[in-house]
Amino acid sequence: MKEDQDWVDVGTIEDVPPRGARLIKAPQGPVALFRTADDVLFALDDRCPHRGGPLSQGIVHGHCVTCPLHNLVINLETGNTQQPEDGRVSSYKVEQRDGRILLNLRALPHEDIA
C-alpha cells in the first residue's frame, strides 16, 4: 500500500461488479466505487448533487452513471452532471497496484470543464 495516509486499500477489481458499484464507508461519508464495462475504476461521493440519490445504485453506462431517483447523468471522470442540469459531485483518485484497489480519500479539486 502507498505510504501516504490518504490512500486506503478497498479490495480487488473482482469486488466491484462490471458496470456496477461498491459502497465504501469513508470518514467523510459514503463513497461509490464504480467499475465500467472496460474495467476502468472511478470513485464519487455516493450522493447525487440534485436530490441526494444513492449513485451506487445507479446505472453505469460508458464512463457515466445515471442517478436512480430522477435519471440525472453524471460523468464518472469529472463528477460533472450532463446538460441541461448544472452540478458536480466530488470525485476521488483510484489506482490499482499489485492486484489491489487503492482509493485516495482526499477529494479532487473542483475544476470548471468547458
N, CA, C and O of each residue as an XYZ file, in Angstrom:
456
protein
N       0.840     -1.179      0.000
C       0.000      0.000      0.000
C       0.883      1.240      0.000
O       2.023      1.194      0.461
N       0.361      2.342     -0.514
C       1.113      3.586     -0.542
C       1.384      4.082      0.862
O       0.638      3.783      1.795
N       2.441      4.832      1.002
C       2.797      5.366      2.313
C       1.892      6.518      2.732
O       1.674      6.729      3.925
N       1.364      7.263      1.768
C       0.502      8.406      2.059
C      -0.753      7.926      2.792
O      -1.447      7.028      2.314
N      -1.038      8.517      3.938
C      -2.165      8.069      4.759
C      -3.522      8.343      4.122
O      -4.529      7.811      4.589
N      -3.581      9.168      3.056
C      -4.853      9.417      2.375
C      -5.298      8.232      1.525
O      -6.469      8.150      1.154
N      -4.387      7.314      1.209
C      -4.699      6.163      0.372
C      -5.107      4.985      1.249
O      -4.434      4.674      2.232
N      -6.221      4.325      0.889
C      -6.668      3.137      1.609
C      -6.923      2.002      0.626
O      -7.370      2.225     -0.499
N      -6.636      0.807      1.060
C      -6.875     -0.405      0.280
C      -8.343     -0.772      0.443
O      -8.821     -0.950      1.563
N      -9.070     -0.888     -0.691
C     -10.507     -1.172     -0.615
C     -10.898     -2.482     -1.307
O     -12.085     -2.735     -1.512
N      -9.921     -3.315     -1.667
C     -10.241     -4.619     -2.231
C      -9.618     -4.857     -3.587
O      -8.600     -4.261     -3.937
N     -10.248     -5.742     -4.347
C      -9.775     -6.094     -5.691
C     -10.852     -5.724     -6.698
O     -11.993     -5.448     -6.329
N     -10.481     -5.719     -7.966
C     -11.437     -5.364     -9.013
C     -12.617     -6.347     -9.043
O     -13.728     -5.982     -9.428
N     -12.365     -7.584     -8.637
C     -13.435     -8.578     -8.595
C     -14.501     -8.240     -7.538
O     -15.615     -8.763     -7.589
N     -14.157     -7.368     -6.587
C     -15.109     -6.951     -5.559
C     -16.136     -5.941     -6.081
O     -17.124     -5.649     -5.407
N     -15.896     -5.411     -7.283
C     -16.790     -4.421     -7.882
C     -17.386     -5.042     -9.145
O     -16.640     -5.413    -10.051
N     -18.719     -5.165     -9.226
C     -19.303     -5.794    -10.405
C     -19.087     -4.958    -11.668
O     -19.109     -3.729    -11.602
N     -18.876     -5.609    -12.822
C     -18.765     -4.863    -14.073
C     -20.032     -4.035    -14.287
O     -21.143     -4.512    -14.057
N     -19.853     -2.795    -14.726
C     -20.957     -1.846    -14.926
C     -21.787     -1.686    -13.656
O     -23.012     -1.573    -13.702
N     -21.088     -1.679    -12.519
C     -21.752     -1.547    -11.229
C     -20.897     -0.773    -10.254
O     -19.933     -0.110    -10.639
N     -21.264     -0.865     -8.975
C     -20.572     -0.095     -7.956
C     -20.484     -0.861     -6.650
O     -21.202     -1.833     -6.420
N     -19.591     -0.397     -5.815
C     -19.447     -0.906     -4.454
C     -19.388      0.304     -3.536
O     -18.719      1.291     -3.840
N     -20.082      0.226     -2.428
C     -20.126      1.331     -1.487
C     -18.972      1.219     -0.492
O     -18.759      0.164      0.106
N     -18.237      2.302     -0.321
C     -17.120      2.375      0.614
C     -17.515      3.343      1.725
O     -17.903      4.479      1.449
N     -17.420      2.902      2.973
C     -17.706      3.786      4.105
C     -16.430      4.526      4.456
O     -15.491      3.943      4.997
N     -16.403      5.816      4.144
C     -15.234      6.663      4.384
C     -15.537      7.643      5.511
O     -16.704      7.900      5.805
N     -14.510      8.192      6.142
C     -14.733      9.145      7.237
C     -15.604     10.341      6.839
O     -16.361     10.854      7.663
N     -15.502     10.785      5.588
C     -16.269     11.948      5.145
C     -17.670     11.576      4.658
O     -18.454     12.450      4.290
N     -17.981     10.291      4.658
C     -19.287      9.817      4.201
C     -19.117      8.748      3.145
O     -17.991      8.430      2.762
N     -20.226      8.183      2.662
C     -20.136      7.093      1.697
C     -19.562      7.533      0.352
O     -19.903      8.591     -0.176
N     -18.677      6.686     -0.187
C     -18.068      6.894     -1.497
C     -18.441      5.697     -2.361
O     -18.322      4.550     -1.931
N     -18.892      5.971     -3.584
C     -19.235      4.910     -4.526
C     -18.039      4.628     -5.425
O     -17.515      5.533     -6.076
N     -17.610      3.372     -5.457
C     -16.512      2.929     -6.310
C     -17.138      2.237     -7.507
O     -17.796      1.208     -7.348
N     -16.947      2.781     -8.705
C     -17.579      2.285     -9.918
C     -16.591      1.525    -10.793
O     -15.403      1.844    -10.831
N     -17.097      0.519    -11.494
C     -16.315     -0.233    -12.485
C     -17.082     -0.191    -13.795
O     -18.244     -0.591    -13.854
N     -16.435      0.292    -14.841
C     -17.079      0.370    -16.146
C     -16.931     -0.953    -16.898
O     -16.211     -1.849    -16.458
N     -17.610     -1.064    -18.019
C     -17.542     -2.284    -18.834
C     -16.119     -2.554    -19.316
O     -15.751     -3.708    -19.536
N     -15.304     -1.488    -19.485
C     -13.913     -1.664    -19.922
C     -12.952     -1.722    -18.736
O     -11.753     -1.487    -18.890
N     -13.490     -2.041    -17.536
C     -12.716     -2.273    -16.312
C     -11.933     -1.058    -15.805
O     -10.887     -1.207    -15.172
N     -12.443      0.138    -16.087
C     -11.852      1.346    -15.520
C     -12.593      1.639    -14.214
O     -13.813      1.493    -14.139
N     -11.851      2.052    -13.193
C     -12.435      2.334    -11.880
C     -12.500      3.831    -11.624
O     -11.570      4.570    -11.949
N     -13.612      4.270    -11.037
C     -13.819      5.663    -10.660
C     -14.455      5.690     -9.283
O     -15.073      4.713     -8.859
N     -14.303      6.820     -8.576
C     -14.935      6.969     -7.266
C     -15.539      8.363     -7.143
O     -14.908      9.368     -7.470
N     -16.778      8.394     -6.663
C     -17.515      9.639     -6.441
C     -18.210      9.571     -5.090
O     -18.458      8.484     -4.567
N     -18.525     10.737     -4.525
C     -19.404     10.743     -3.361
C     -20.687     10.031     -3.754
O     -21.166     10.184     -4.878
N     -21.243      9.255     -2.835
C     -22.445      8.474     -3.133
C     -23.708      9.309     -2.903
O     -24.630      8.886     -2.206
N     -23.730     10.484     -3.493
C     -24.866     11.380     -3.302
C     -25.031     12.252     -4.543
O     -24.159     13.054     -4.875
N     -26.154     12.082     -5.215
C     -26.458     12.893     -6.390
C     -26.540     14.367     -5.979
O     -27.136     14.681     -4.949
N     -25.953     15.276     -6.767
C     -25.978     16.691     -6.390
C     -27.357     17.337     -6.520
O     -27.562     18.447     -6.031
N     -28.293     16.666     -7.164
C     -29.617     17.247     -7.381
C     -30.583     16.934     -6.251
O     -31.148     17.844     -5.645
N     -30.778     15.639     -5.962
C     -31.732     15.249     -4.921
C     -31.156     14.284     -3.895
O     -31.894     13.724     -3.084
N     -29.846     14.088     -3.926
C     -29.209     13.251     -2.915
C     -29.372     11.763     -3.114
O     -29.148     10.995     -2.178
N     -29.756     11.328     -4.309
C     -29.935      9.903     -4.583
C     -28.644      9.124     -4.449
O     -27.565      9.682     -4.648
N     -28.730      7.834     -4.113
C     -27.539      6.992     -3.954
C     -26.956      6.591     -5.314
O     -27.489      5.698     -5.972
N     -25.888      7.231     -5.733
C     -25.302      6.946     -7.044
C     -24.822      5.507     -7.168
O     -24.781      4.961     -8.270
N     -24.458      4.887     -6.047
C     -24.007      3.491     -6.085
C     -25.115      2.553     -6.561
O     -24.834      1.417     -6.943
N     -26.352      3.003     -6.544
C     -27.476      2.197     -7.028
C     -27.896      2.594     -8.438
O     -28.896      2.100     -8.959
N     -27.124      3.490     -9.051
C     -27.432      3.955    -10.399
C     -26.959      2.994    -11.470
O     -26.348      1.965    -11.180
N     -27.250      3.344    -12.704
C     -26.873      2.536    -13.868
C     -25.591      3.101    -14.461
O     -25.521      4.281    -14.803
N     -24.565      2.240    -14.580
C     -23.292      2.631    -15.170
C     -23.343      2.339    -16.660
O     -23.643      1.219    -17.073
N     -23.046      3.361    -17.468
C     -23.027      3.212    -18.930
C     -21.900      4.072    -19.470
O     -21.811      5.263    -19.173
N     -21.038      3.451    -20.270
C     -19.840      4.162    -20.711
C     -19.045      4.581    -19.491
O     -18.782      3.766    -18.607
N     -18.661      5.850    -19.439
C     -17.969      6.400    -18.275
C     -18.889      7.376    -17.545
O     -18.455      8.433    -17.089
N     -20.168      7.004    -17.442
C     -21.181      7.803    -16.755
C     -21.998      6.909    -15.836
O     -21.998      5.686    -15.973
N     -22.702      7.547    -14.886
C     -23.666      6.855    -14.042
C     -24.949      7.686    -14.066
O     -24.904      8.916    -14.057
N     -26.088      6.998    -14.098
C     -27.379      7.666    -14.062
C     -27.991      7.487    -12.685
O     -28.128      6.365    -12.198
N     -28.360      8.602    -12.056
C     -28.958      8.575    -10.722
C     -30.248      7.765    -10.748
O     -31.060      7.924    -11.659
N     -30.447      6.892     -9.751
C     -31.652      6.057     -9.745
C     -32.931      6.823     -9.398
O     -34.027      6.307     -9.622
N     -32.820      8.028     -8.863
C     -34.024      8.769     -8.477
C     -34.689      9.518     -9.617
O     -35.913      9.500     -9.745
N     -33.885     10.180    -10.452
C     -34.515     11.015    -11.478
C     -33.722     11.088    -12.777
O     -33.896     12.022    -13.560
N     -32.851     10.104    -13.010
C     -32.139      9.947    -14.278
C     -31.132     11.040    -14.626
O     -30.831     11.245    -15.802
N     -30.611     11.739    -13.628
C     -29.548     12.697    -13.885
C     -28.284     11.918    -14.234
O     -27.925     10.977    -13.526
N     -27.607     12.298    -15.315
C     -26.401     11.607    -15.768
C     -25.170     12.360    -15.282
O     -25.060     13.574    -15.455
N     -24.245     11.621    -14.669
C     -23.029     12.199    -14.101
C     -21.819     11.526    -14.728
O     -21.750     10.300    -14.814
N     -20.868     12.341    -15.165
C     -19.631     11.851    -15.754
C     -18.748     11.301    -14.642
O     -18.435     12.014    -13.689
N     -18.344     10.037    -14.755
C     -17.525      9.396    -13.724
C     -16.111      9.972    -13.666
O     -15.474      9.934    -12.614
N     -15.616     10.501    -14.780
C     -14.256     11.038    -14.814
C     -14.153     12.383    -14.108
O     -13.145     12.669    -13.462
N     -15.195     13.214    -14.228
C     -15.130     14.581    -13.704
C     -16.066     14.826    -12.523
O     -15.832     15.742    -11.735
N     -17.118     14.023    -12.389
C     -18.135     14.278    -11.375
C     -19.165     15.307    -11.820
O     -20.092     15.617    -11.072
N     -19.013     15.841    -13.029
C     -19.935     16.852    -13.543
C     -21.211     16.221    -14.073
O     -21.194     15.128    -14.639
N     -22.318     16.927    -13.881
C     -23.590     16.480    -14.448
C     -23.642     16.866    -15.915
O     -22.968     17.798    -16.354
N     -24.463     16.125    -16.674
C     -24.636     16.459    -18.081
C     -25.738     17.498    -18.220
O     -26.655     17.564    -17.402
N     -25.635     18.303    -19.260
C     -26.634     19.334    -19.540
C     -27.999     18.693    -19.749
O     -28.035     17.563    -20.237
N     -29.091     19.303    -19.430
C     -29.211     20.717    -19.081
C     -28.990     21.002    -17.601
O     -28.991     22.166    -17.200
N     -28.801     19.973    -16.775
C     -28.572     20.194    -15.344
C     -27.165     20.737    -15.125
O     -26.258     20.499    -15.923
N     -27.004     21.467    -14.031
C     -25.728     22.045    -13.677
C     -25.382     21.588    -12.268
O     -26.116     21.888    -11.328
N     -24.287     20.874    -12.106
C     -23.903     20.413    -10.781
C     -22.664     19.555    -10.849
O     -22.175     19.219    -11.928
N     -22.164     19.205     -9.678
C     -20.971     18.363     -9.603
C     -20.968     17.623     -8.285
O     -21.431     18.127     -7.262
N     -20.438     16.419     -8.333
C     -20.245     15.608     -7.144
C     -18.734     15.408     -6.983
O     -18.012     15.313     -7.976
N     -18.262     15.345     -5.751
C     -16.821     15.178     -5.517
C     -16.332     13.833     -6.047
O     -17.018     12.817     -5.943
N     -15.134     13.855     -6.615
C     -14.528     12.640     -7.156
C     -13.200     12.391     -6.449
O     -12.623     13.285     -5.830
N     -12.733     11.145     -6.562
C     -11.530     10.701     -5.850
C     -10.635      9.902     -6.793
O     -11.117      9.245     -7.716
N      -9.320      9.968     -6.549
C      -8.376      9.171     -7.334
C      -8.483      7.705     -6.933
O      -8.675      7.369     -5.764
N      -8.353      6.842     -7.941
C      -8.362      5.391     -7.737
C      -7.182      4.818     -8.507
O      -6.939      5.197     -9.653
N      -6.451      3.908     -7.883
C      -5.336      3.228     -8.548
C      -5.424      1.735     -8.276
O      -5.978      1.302     -7.266
N      -4.863      0.953     -9.203
C      -4.706     -0.477     -8.967
C      -3.218     -0.752     -8.831
O      -2.411     -0.312     -9.651
N      -2.868     -1.488     -7.781
C      -1.466     -1.813     -7.541
C      -1.384     -3.218     -6.962
O      -2.017     -3.526     -5.952
N      -0.603     -4.057     -7.609
C      -0.410     -5.436     -7.155
C      -1.734     -6.158     -6.929
O      -1.891     -6.905     -5.964
N      -2.693     -5.920     -7.843
C      -3.987     -6.596     -7.765
C      -4.959     -5.998     -6.764
O      -6.059     -6.522     -6.591
N      -4.583     -4.921     -6.107
C      -5.431     -4.279     -5.098
C      -5.905     -2.919     -5.608
O      -5.219     -2.274     -6.401
N      -7.082     -2.485     -5.149
C      -7.606     -1.159     -5.468
C      -7.254     -0.229     -4.317
O      -7.538     -0.523     -3.155
N      -6.632      0.899     -4.654
C      -6.322      1.921     -3.669
C      -7.173      3.148     -3.962
O      -7.247      3.603     -5.104
N      -7.810      3.678     -2.932
C      -8.674      4.842     -3.039
C      -8.057      5.967     -2.225
O      -7.708      5.783     -1.059
N      -7.924      7.143     -2.851
C      -7.426      8.312     -2.140
C      -8.629      9.045     -1.561
O      -9.505      9.490     -2.303
N      -8.675      9.172     -0.243
C      -9.830      9.760      0.429
C      -9.857     11.287      0.384
O     -10.771     11.907      0.928
N      -8.884     11.883     -0.245
C      -8.884     13.342     -0.411
C      -9.575     13.672     -1.733
O      -9.104     13.271     -2.798
N     -10.681     14.396     -1.669
C     -11.442     14.735     -2.879
C     -10.583     15.561     -3.833
O      -9.782     16.397     -3.413
N     -10.770     15.306     -5.118
C     -10.065     16.088     -6.127
C     -10.641     17.495     -6.162
O     -11.824     17.681     -5.877
N      -9.823     18.494     -6.509
C     -10.342     19.860     -6.568
C     -11.387     20.006     -7.665
O     -11.282     19.372     -8.715
N     -12.383     20.829     -7.427
C     -13.424     21.091     -8.438
C     -12.821     22.003     -9.501
O     -12.266     23.060     -9.203
N     -12.946     21.567    -10.732
C     -12.450     22.371    -11.841
C     -13.572     22.588    -12.824
O     -14.379     21.690    -13.063
N     -13.629     23.770    -13.394
C     -14.658     24.044    -14.395
C     -14.264     23.363    -15.691
O     -13.140     23.519    -16.168
N     -15.188     22.611    -16.257
C     -14.975     21.932    -17.528
C     -15.743     22.716    -18.598
O     -16.958     22.892    -18.505
N     -15.024     23.173    -19.593
C     -15.686     23.977    -20.651
C     -16.347     23.076    -21.660
O     -16.950     23.560    -22.617
